[in-house]
């Protein structure tokens, strides 16, 4: 069974993707941008604040998929300026310090919105009963 999870982003139907997809015990969460609750860019110019917002959106998707953050086994943090990785790492550590998923930080040239400084992806696996 395939469960599609939406964040309500206008890009989802336009592009043809879901915030997350659950198939069996696997949940894949798409690159998650720092979109403010009412739209626009959350925490403009602030990598830490943007990373926190990305992680909030990811947590909502994980919960909607029926899992907890403890199920996250891998994250990918993409930044437009890798020299600011520690700002994103601080937000990541606040959420995942006990869970400690595999994590990769990479630099990208840009995102769809030039105000986005970071996007985060996550992969989860539900524990077998």
C-alpha positions in Angstrom: 0.0 0.0 0.0 1.3 3.5 -0.9 0.4 6.4 1.3 1.1 9.9 0.0 1.7 12.6 2.6 1.3 16.3 1.7 2.4 19.5 3.4 0.0 21.6 1.4 2.7 23.1 -0.7 1.4 24.5 -4.0 4.5 22.9 -5.6 3.3 19.4 -4.9 0.5 19.1 -7.4 2.2 21.5 -9.8 5.4 19.4 -10.0 3.8 16.0 -9.2 5.5 15.1 -5.9 4.6 14.4 -2.3 6.2 15.7 0.9 6.6 12.1 1.9 5.7 8.7 0.6 5.2 5.6 2.8 5.4 2.1 1.2 5.3 -0.6 3.9 7.9 0.2 6.5 9.8 2.7 4.4 9.1 6.5 4.4 11.0 8.8 2.1 10.7 12.5 2.8 11.4 14.9 -0.1 13.8 17.8 0.0 12.1 20.1 2.6 12.5 23.8 2.2 12.1 26.5 4.9 8.6 27.5 4.0 6.9 29.7 6.7 3.5 28.5 8.0 1.6 31.1 6.0 3.9 30.9 3.0 7.0 32.7 2.1 10.5 32.1 3.5 10.9 31.3 7.2 13.8 33.0 9.0 15.2 34.9 6.0 19.0 34.9 6.0 19.2 32.6 9.0 20.5 29.1 8.3 19.8 27.8 11.8 16.3 29.2 11.8 15.6 27.8 8.3 17.0 24.4 9.3 14.7 24.3 12.3 11.7 25.1 10.1 12.7 22.3 7.7 13.0 19.9 10.6 9.5 20.9 11.9 8.0 20.2 8.5 9.8 16.8 8.4 8.6 15.9 11.9 5.0 16.7 10.8 5.4 14.4 7.8 7.0 11.6 9.9 4.1 11.8 12.3 1.5 11.8 9.6 3.2 8.7 8.2 2.5 7.0 11.6 6.1 7.0 12.8 8.3 9.0 15.2 11.6 10.8 14.6 13.3 7.7 16.1 12.5 6.0 12.8 14.7 8.4 10.9 17.8 6.5 9.6 19.3 9.0 7.2 19.2 12.8 6.6 20.7 14.9 3.8 21.3 18.6 4.5 21.8 20.7 1.4 23.2 24.2 1.8 23.9 27.0 -0.7 26.9 28.0 1.4 28.7 25.0 2.9 30.8 27.3 5.1 27.6 27.8 7.2 27.1 24.0 7.8 27.6 24.4 11.6 24.5 26.6 11.8 22.4 23.8 10.2 24.2 21.2 12.2 23.2 22.9 15.4 19.5 22.6 14.5 20.0 19.0 13.3 21.7 18.1 16.6 18.9 19.6 18.7 16.5 17.2 17.0 18.7 14.1 16.4 21.3 14.1 19.1 19.9 10.9 20.7 18.7 9.3 17.4 21.9 9.9 15.4 20.8 9.0 11.9 23.4 8.8 9.1 23.8 12.3 7.8 25.4 14.0 4.9 26.0 17.8 4.4 26.4 19.0 0.8 26.6 22.3 -1.0 24.3 23.0 -3.9 24.4 26.0 -6.3 20.8 27.2 -5.5 17.2 26.3 -4.7 13.9 27.2 -6.4 13.5 30.2 -4.1 16.7 32.3 -3.8 15.8 33.0 -0.1 16.1 29.3 0.8 19.5 28.7 2.3 18.9 25.0 3.3 16.8 22.0 2.4 16.7 18.7 4.3 15.6 15.2 3.2 15.0 12.3 5.4 14.5 8.5 5.1 12.7 6.4 7.7 12.1 2.8 8.4 9.4 1.6 10.8 10.4 -1.0 13.2 9.1 -4.5 12.5 6.6 -5.9 14.9 
